[in-house]
Amino acid sequence: MITVEKLSRRYGDVTVVDDVSFEVRPGRTTGFVGANGAGKTTTMRMIMGVLSASAGEVRWKGEPITADVRRSFGYMPEERGLYPRMNLVDQLVYFARLHGLDPRDARSRVDELLEHFDLTDRGSDLLDTLSLGNQQRVQIAASLVHRPTALVLDEPFSGLDPLAVDSMVDLLQQEAADLPLLFSSHQLDLVERLCDDLVILAGGRVVAAGPVDELRDRGAVRYRVVMDGADAAWLRDLRGVRTLDVDGEEALVELDGLKPAELTRAAFERGPVVEVARMHQPLSDIFRESVR
């Protein structure tokens, strides 16, 4: 487990990361979100030792993290770190060798990753002849080539088309199923789809953190009501609810004093009911409320 404890980073009188603490647990994907300038990349750089902390520390399995442990991590930086005039196979084998793989194992591992990303036929191509999406795939392959003990990925899905995203997700689920995985993203739909835990930064501070399901439950309780052949507009006049949207037979409401059983009973009194179901709060709403 990666434990971030009271990390801060200052540049003169300006504090860009302020007393940040959270955990990245094994076998769970942790999303790291925040507006531009919130401090995500700076925090990830401190986790990886690329940038020193002004205060606080990073721990691995309860102990202060070391350079050797960091070398076992897979890291994808915000600025891509590949060689544009080197072919894919040679540079991925080079990265694998830097991590201690022997030549045969390094080549086998590279072939495996290129096949997964459908890049086998491009192995002898120079990196800068690839599309930006394919360059992104190679960058991810470089972070995985040594079979890391943890993954720290800064905007790994940026520039990928939906098919490439699916391929990336499949690979991460295979490679990192039991690993601590931290990734930052502005794509909240992907965070919602992939993450078990969430950390939200604003102004360099953690404003919300925890399992996604728990964060969703902190907000107002929402229900979708679907009538069978009856207009749902009557919900606008029901005390104890706030109507967010009505579209014919369907309505979305927030409970404001009314109990779920009372809402269900009121619906059945109005006519045949198709559904009265609790709705999870979208991560986009959680994010807006947290950083507001």
C-alpha positions as CSV (number, residue, x, y, z in Angstrom):
1,M,0.0,0.0,0.0
2,I,1.2,3.5,-0.8
3,T,0.5,5.9,2.1
4,V,0.8,9.7,1.5
5,E,1.2,11.5,4.8
6,K,0.8,15.3,5.1
7,L,2.7,16.0,1.9
8,S,3.3,19.7,1.2
9,R,5.3,21.5,-1.5
10,R,6.2,25.1,-1.4
11,Y,7.9,27.4,-3.9
12,G,9.0,30.4,-1.9
13,D,5.8,31.8,-0.3
14,V,3.5,29.9,-2.6
15,T,2.1,26.5,-1.4
16,V,1.0,24.3,-4.3
17,V,0.4,21.1,-2.3
18,D,-0.8,21.6,1.3
19,D,-0.9,18.8,3.9
20,V,-2.2,16.1,1.5
21,S,-2.9,12.6,2.9
22,F,-4.5,9.6,1.3
23,E,-3.9,5.9,0.7
24,V,-3.6,3.8,-2.5
25,R,-4.6,0.3,-1.5
26,P,-3.6,-2.9,-3.3
27,G,-6.2,-4.4,-5.7
28,R,-8.0,-1.1,-5.8
29,T,-7.9,1.7,-8.4
30,T,-7.7,5.1,-7.0
31,G,-8.8,8.1,-9.1
32,F,-7.0,11.4,-8.5
33,V,-9.0,14.3,-9.8
34,G,-9.0,18.1,-9.6
35,A,-9.0,21.2,-11.8
36,N,-5.9,22.3,-13.6
37,G,-3.4,23.6,-11.0
38,A,-5.0,21.7,-8.1
39,G,-1.7,19.9,-7.3
40,K,-2.2,16.4,-8.8
41,T,1.0,16.2,-10.9
42,T,3.1,17.8,-8.2
43,T,1.8,15.2,-5.7
44,M,2.5,12.3,-8.1
45,R,6.0,13.6,-8.7
46,M,6.7,13.6,-4.9
47,I,5.3,10.1,-4.6
48,M,7.8,9.0,-7.3
49,G,10.7,11.0,-5.9
50,V,11.0,13.2,-9.0
51,L,10.3,16.2,-6.8
52,S,11.2,16.5,-3.1
53,A,8.6,17.3,-0.5
54,S,8.7,20.4,1.6
55,A,7.0,18.5,4.4
56,G,5.4,15.0,4.9
57,E,6.4,11.6,3.6
58,V,5.4,8.7,1.4
59,R,5.3,5.2,2.9
60,W,5.3,1.8,1.2
61,K,3.9,-1.1,3.3
62,G,4.1,1.1,6.3
63,E,7.7,2.0,5.9
64,P,9.3,5.1,4.5
65,I,9.7,4.6,0.8
66,T,13.1,4.1,-0.7
67,A,14.7,4.7,-4.1
68,D,14.7,0.9,-4.7
69,V,11.0,0.6,-4.0
70,R,10.3,3.5,-6.3
71,R,12.3,1.8,-9.1
72,S,9.9,-1.1,-8.9
73,F,6.9,1.2,-9.6
74,G,5.4,1.8,-13.0
75,Y,5.2,5.6,-13.7
76,M,3.7,7.5,-16.5
77,P,4.6,11.2,-16.2
78,E,2.6,14.1,-17.5
79,E,5.4,14.9,-19.9
80,R,6.1,11.8,-22.0
81,G,9.5,10.4,-21.5
82,L,10.1,8.3,-24.7
83,Y,12.8,8.7,-27.4
84,P,11.1,10.0,-30.6
85,R,13.9,8.7,-33.0
86,M,14.2,5.2,-31.6
87,N,12.1,2.3,-32.7
88,L,9.5,0.8,-30.4
89,V,11.1,-2.6,-29.8
90,D,14.5,-1.3,-29.1
91,Q,13.4,1.4,-26.6
92,L,11.0,-0.8,-24.7
93,V,13.6,-3.5,-24.4
94,Y,16.0,-0.8,-23.2
95,F,13.6,0.2,-20.5
96,A,13.1,-3.4,-19.5
97,R,16.8,-4.0,-19.3
98,L,17.2,-0.9,-17.0
99,H,14.8,-2.6,-14.6
100,G,16.9,-5.7,-14.6
101,L,15.3,-8.1,-17.1
102,D,17.7,-10.2,-19.1
103,P,17.6,-9.8,-22.9
104,R,15.4,-12.8,-23.6
105,D,12.8,-11.9,-20.9
106,A,12.9,-8.3,-22.0
107,R,12.1,-9.1,-25.6
108,S,9.4,-11.6,-24.7
109,R,7.7,-9.0,-22.4
110,V,7.9,-6.3,-25.1
111,D,6.4,-8.6,-27.7
112,E,3.6,-9.4,-25.3
113,L,2.7,-5.8,-24.7
114,L,2.9,-4.8,-28.3
115,E,0.6,-7.6,-29.3
116,H,-2.0,-6.5,-26.7
117,F,-1.9,-2.9,-28.0
118,D,-2.1,-4.2,-31.6
119,L,1.3,-2.6,-32.4
120,T,3.3,-5.8,-33.3
121,D,3.5,-4.7,-37.0
122,R,4.9,-1.3,-35.8
123,G,7.7,-2.6,-33.7
124,S,10.5,-1.4,-36.0
125,D,8.9,2.0,-36.5
126,L,10.3,5.2,-35.0
127,L,8.1,6.5,-32.2
128,D,7.5,9.9,-33.8
129,T,6.0,8.3,-36.9
130,L,3.1,7.0,-34.8
131,S,-0.1,8.8,-34.1
132,L,-0.4,10.5,-30.7
133,G,-2.8,7.8,-29.5
134,N,-0.3,5.0,-30.4
135,Q,2.5,7.0,-28.8
136,Q,0.4,7.0,-25.6
137,R,0.0,3.2,-25.8
138,V,3.8,2.8,-26.0
139,Q,4.2,5.1,-23.0
140,I,1.8,2.9,-21.0
141,A,3.7,-0.2,-22.2
142,A,6.9,1.4,-20.9
143,S,5.4,1.8,-17.4
144,L,4.3,-1.9,-17.4
145,V,7.3,-3.6,-19.1
146,H,9.0,-4.6,-15.8
147,R,5.8,-5.9,-14.2
148,P,5.7,-3.2,-11.5
149,T,4.7,-3.5,-7.9
150,A,2.5,-0.4,-8.1
151,L,1.3,2.0,-10.8
152,V,1.3,5.8,-10.8
153,L,-0.2,7.2,-14.0
154,D,-0.6,10.9,-14.8
155,E,-3.4,11.3,-17.4
156,P,-3.0,7.8,-19.0
157,F,-6.1,8.1,-21.2
158,S,-5.4,11.5,-22.7
159,G,-5.7,11.4,-26.5
160,L,-7.0,7.9,-26.7
161,D,-10.0,6.9,-28.8
162,P,-12.7,4.8,-27.2
163,L,-11.3,1.5,-28.6
164,A,-7.9,2.3,-27.3
165,V,-9.3,3.2,-23.9
166,D,-11.0,-0.2,-23.8
167,S,-7.8,-1.9,-24.7
168,M,-6.0,0.1,-22.0
169,V,-8.6,-0.8,-19.4
170,D,-8.4,-4.5,-20.2
171,L,-4.6,-4.4,-19.9
172,L,-4.6,-2.5,-16.6
173,Q,-7.2,-5.0,-15.2
174,Q,-4.9,-7.9,-16.1
175,E,-1.6,-6.3,-15.1
176,A,-2.7,-4.4,-12.0
177,A,-5.5,-6.5,-10.6
178,D,-3.6,-6.9,-7.3
179,L,-1.5,-3.7,-7.3
180,P,-2.0,-0.3,-5.9
181,L,-3.0,1.9,-8.9
182,L,-3.2,5.7,-8.8
183,F,-4.2,7.6,-11.9
184,S,-5.2,11.2,-12.6
185,S,-7.7,12.2,-15.2
186,H,-10.0,15.0,-16.2
187,Q,-12.4,12.4,-17.8
188,L,-14.8,11.9,-14.9
189,D,-16.8,9.3,-16.9
190,L,-13.7,7.1,-17.0
191,V,-13.0,7.7,-13.3
192,E,-16.5,6.7,-12.5
193,R,-16.2,3.5,-14.6
194,L,-12.8,2.4,-13.3
195,C,-12.2,3.6,-9.8
196,D,-12.9,2.0,-6.4
197,D,-11.5,5.0,-4.5
198,L,-11.4,8.7,-5.2
199,V,-9.2,11.6,-4.1
200,I,-10.3,15.1,-5.0
201,L,-7.9,18.0,-4.8
202,A,-8.7,21.7,-4.9
203,G,-6.2,24.5,-4.2
204,G,-3.6,21.9,-3.3
205,R,-5.7,20.3,-0.5
206,V,-7.7,17.2,-0.3
207,V,-11.4,18.2,-0.2
208,A,-12.9,14.7,-0.5
209,A,-11.5,11.2,-0.3
210,G,-12.8,7.7,0.2
211,P,-14.5,4.8,-1.6
212,V,-16.6,6.0,-4.5
213,D,-19.8,4.5,-3.2
214,E,-19.4,6.2,0.2
215,L,-18.8,9.6,-1.5
216,R,-21.9,9.1,-3.6
217,D,-24.0,8.5,-0.5
218,R,-22.8,11.7,1.2
219,G,-25.0,13.9,-1.0
220,A,-28.7,14.2,-1.2
221,V,-30.7,11.0,-1.7
222,R,-32.1,10.8,-5.2
223,Y,-34.8,8.6,-6.6
224,R,-36.1,7.9,-10.1
225,V,-39.9,7.4,-10.2
226,V,-41.4,5.8,-13.4
227,M,-45.1,5.7,-13.6
228,D,-47.0,3.3,-15.9
229,G,-49.3,5.5,-18.1
230,A,-49.6,8.3,-15.6
231,D,-47.9,11.8,-15.7
232,A,-45.2,12.1,-13.0
233,A,-45.7,15.9,-12.6
234,W,-47.7,15.3,-9.4
235,L,-44.3,14.9,-7.6
236,R,-43.8,18.7,-7.9
237,D,-46.5,19.1,-5.3
238,L,-45.4,16.3,-2.9
239,R,-44.1,17.6,0.4
240,G,-40.7,16.3,1.5
241,V,-39.2,16.0,-2.0
242,R,-37.4,18.3,-4.4
243,T,-38.2,17.6,-8.0
244,L,-35.1,17.9,-10.2
245,D,-36.6,16.8,-13.5
246,V,-40.0,15.5,-14.9
247,D,-40.3,14.0,-18.4
248,G,-43.8,12.6,-18.9
249,E,-44.0,9.4,-16.9
250,E,-40.5,9.7,-15.4
251,A,-39.2,12.0,-12.7
252,L,-36.0,12.5,-10.7
253,V,-36.4,13.7,-7.2
254,E,-34.3,14.4,-4.1
255,L,-35.7,13.4,-0.7
256,D,-36.0,16.4,1.6
257,G,-37.6,14.9,4.7
258,L,-39.7,12.2,3.0
259,K,-38.8,8.6,3.7
260,P,-38.2,6.2,0.8
261,A,-41.2,4.0,1.9
262,E,-43.4,7.1,1.9
263,L,-42.3,8.1,-1.6
264,T,-43.1,4.5,-2.8
265,R,-46.5,4.6,-1.1
266,A,-47.3,8.0,-2.6
267,A,-46.4,6.7,-6.1
268,F,-48.6,3.7,-5.9
269,E,-51.5,5.8,-4.7
270,R,-51.2,7.8,-8.0
271,G,-51.5,4.8,-10.2
272,P,-49.5,1.8,-11.6
273,V,-45.7,2.1,-11.0
274,V,-42.9,0.8,-13.1
275,E,-40.1,1.7,-10.8
276,V,-39.1,3.7,-7.7
277,A,-35.3,3.3,-7.6
278,R,-32.5,5.1,-5.7
279,M,-30.0,6.7,-8.1
280,H,-26.3,7.1,-7.5
281,Q,-25.0,10.6,-7.5
282,P,-22.8,11.2,-10.6
283,L,-19.1,11.8,-9.9
284,S,-19.4,15.1,-11.8
285,D,-21.8,16.3,-9.1
286,I,-19.6,15.0,-6.3
287,F,-16.6,16.8,-7.9
288,R,-18.5,20.1,-8.3
289,E,-19.8,20.1,-4.7
290,S,-16.4,19.2,-3.3
291,V,-14.5,21.9,-5.0
292,R,-17.1,24.6,-4.7
